[in-house]
Amino acid sequence: MRKLTLSLLLAFSFTVHANESKVDIEEQSVLGHQEIVTLFPGEIQTKARIDTGAATNSMYAVDTKVIEENGEEMVSFTFIDHQDQEYILTRPIVDKVTIKQASGKQTRYVVEMGLCVGTHYEETRFTLADRSRMTFPILVGRNFLENSLLVSSSEKMVASPECEVELAKKDLEDLPVVQP
């Protein structure tokens, strides 16, 4: 009898916990698999692929250079949007990851940027990669989507970026320089 009671209590606690972690789908925003997004700082609008199969966000970055600024390790890079407009950005390095590909291993820097998709804004991490062979300069992955957004594979360009973002003074100093 004691084993049965213990089993029932365990089953009940798992059921209650599972129900508490469910997300209310009706309260979620729905995105298409392609959207216009805004990056901060700089309010850079560009096209993005919304990819539930990707674990993390990625952004098109070339000419990456590690620099030290005020004792902090930073990376300076050129972001190229969907219209081939170039933005020189400098962001703190928050991590380095090694990506295994068919062509071998590649180390990528990870930076944090503000990202607005639809009405959802969040500070999120991006790996920096040469996406010149990709259609979209930004890939939005599950690290941004989880617990907040749903993606429709049959829709695209359904949510224009409309986030009200108050930038900190430090972010205003980091605004990108547009190259002609």
C-alpha positions in Angstrom: 0.0 0.0 0.0 2.8 2.4 0.9 4.5 1.8 -2.6 1.2 2.5 -4.3 0.7 5.8 -2.4 4.2 6.9 -3.1 3.8 6.0 -6.8 0.6 8.0 -7.0 2.2 11.0 -5.3 5.1 11.0 -7.7 2.8 10.7 -10.8 0.6 13.5 -9.5 3.6 15.8 -8.9 5.0 15.2 -12.4 1.5 15.9 -13.9 1.2 19.1 -12.0 4.7 20.2 -13.0 4.1 19.4 -16.7 0.8 21.4 -16.7 2.5 24.4 -15.1 5.2 24.6 -17.8 2.8 24.5 -20.7 2.7 27.7 -22.8 -0.7 29.2 -23.6 -0.6 29.1 -27.4 -3.4 31.6 -27.8 -1.3 34.3 -26.1 1.7 33.7 -28.4 2.6 35.9 -31.4 2.8 34.0 -34.8 5.7 34.8 -37.2 6.3 33.7 -40.7 9.5 31.8 -41.6 10.8 35.1 -43.1 10.5 38.5 -41.4 11.9 42.0 -41.3 13.7 42.5 -38.0 15.4 45.4 -36.3 18.8 45.1 -34.6 19.9 47.4 -31.8 21.9 49.5 -31.3 21.6 51.3 -34.6 18.0 50.4 -35.4 19.2 48.4 -38.4 16.3 46.8 -40.3 17.0 43.8 -42.4 15.4 40.5 -43.6 15.8 37.4 -41.4 15.1 33.7 -41.7 13.1 32.5 -38.6 14.5 28.9 -38.1 13.1 26.7 -35.4 15.8 24.1 -36.4 18.6 26.4 -35.4 19.6 26.4 -31.8 21.1 30.0 -31.8 20.9 33.2 -33.7 23.5 34.0 -36.3 24.4 37.2 -38.1 26.4 38.1 -41.2 29.8 39.4 -40.1 33.0 40.0 -42.0 36.3 41.7 -41.2 36.1 40.6 -37.6 38.9 41.9 -35.4 39.4 41.3 -31.7 40.3 44.6 -29.9 40.6 45.6 -26.3 38.6 48.6 -25.1 38.8 49.8 -21.5 40.2 46.5 -20.5 37.4 44.5 -22.1 37.8 42.1 -25.0 35.6 43.3 -27.9 35.1 42.3 -31.5 34.8 44.8 -34.3 33.0 43.6 -37.4 31.2 44.6 -40.5 27.5 43.6 -40.6 26.0 43.5 -44.2 22.3 43.7 -44.5 20.0 42.3 -47.2 20.5 45.3 -49.4 24.4 45.1 -49.1 24.5 48.1 -46.8 27.5 47.8 -44.5 27.5 48.7 -40.7 30.7 48.7 -38.6 29.8 47.4 -35.1 31.8 46.9 -32.0 30.4 44.6 -29.3 31.8 42.9 -26.2 32.7 39.2 -26.8 30.4 37.2 -24.5 31.5 33.7 -25.7 33.3 31.8 -28.3 31.9 28.6 -29.8 33.3 25.9 -32.1 31.1 24.8 -34.9 31.7 21.4 -36.6 31.1 21.4 -40.3 31.8 19.1 -43.2 34.8 21.4 -44.1 36.2 21.2 -40.5 35.9 23.1 -37.3 35.3 26.9 -37.1 35.5 29.1 -34.1 32.9 31.9 -33.9 32.6 34.9 -31.6 29.3 35.4 -29.8 28.0 38.9 -29.2 24.8 40.3 -27.6 22.5 42.6 -29.6 19.0 43.8 -29.2 16.5 42.1 -31.6 13.0 43.2 -32.4 10.7 40.8 -34.3 7.1 41.9 -34.5 6.4 43.4 -31.1 8.8 41.1 -29.3 12.1 42.7 -28.1 14.9 41.0 -26.3 18.7 41.2 -25.8 19.9 38.0 -27.4 23.1 36.3 -28.4 24.3 36.0 -32.0 27.2 34.0 -33.4 29.2 35.9 -36.0 29.5 34.1 -39.3 30.2 34.7 -43.0 26.7 34.3 -44.3 27.6 35.6 -47.8 26.3 32.3 -49.4 23.1 32.5 -47.4 19.9 34.3 -48.6 19.4 36.1 -45.2 21.9 38.1 -43.2 20.2 37.2 -39.9 19.1 33.7 -38.7 16.8 33.8 -35.7 17.0 30.6 -33.7 15.3 29.0 -30.8 17.3 31.0 -28.2 15.2 34.0 -29.2 11.9 32.1 -30.1 11.5 29.9 -27.1 8.6 30.6 -24.7 7.5 33.7 -26.7 6.9 33.2 -30.4 5.4 30.6 -32.8 6.5 30.2 -36.4 4.2 29.3 -39.3 6.1 27.6 -42.2 3.4 28.6 -44.6 3.6 32.4 -43.9 6.2 35.0 -44.5 6.5 38.8 -43.7 3.5 38.9 -41.4 5.0 40.9 -38.5 6.7 44.2 -39.0 9.1 45.2 -36.2 7.3 47.5 -33.9 9.2 47.5 -30.6 9.6 50.5 -28.3 13.1 50.3 -27.1 14.9 52.6 -24.6 18.6 52.4 -25.3 21.0 52.8 -22.5 23.6 55.6 -22.9 26.3 53.0 -23.5 24.4 51.5 -26.4 24.0 55.0 -27.9 27.8 55.3 -27.9 28.0 52.0 -29.8 25.9 53.1 -32.8 27.2 51.7 -36.1 28.9 53.8 -38.8 27.3 53.4 -42.2 29.8 52.9 -45.0 28.9 54.4 -48.4 
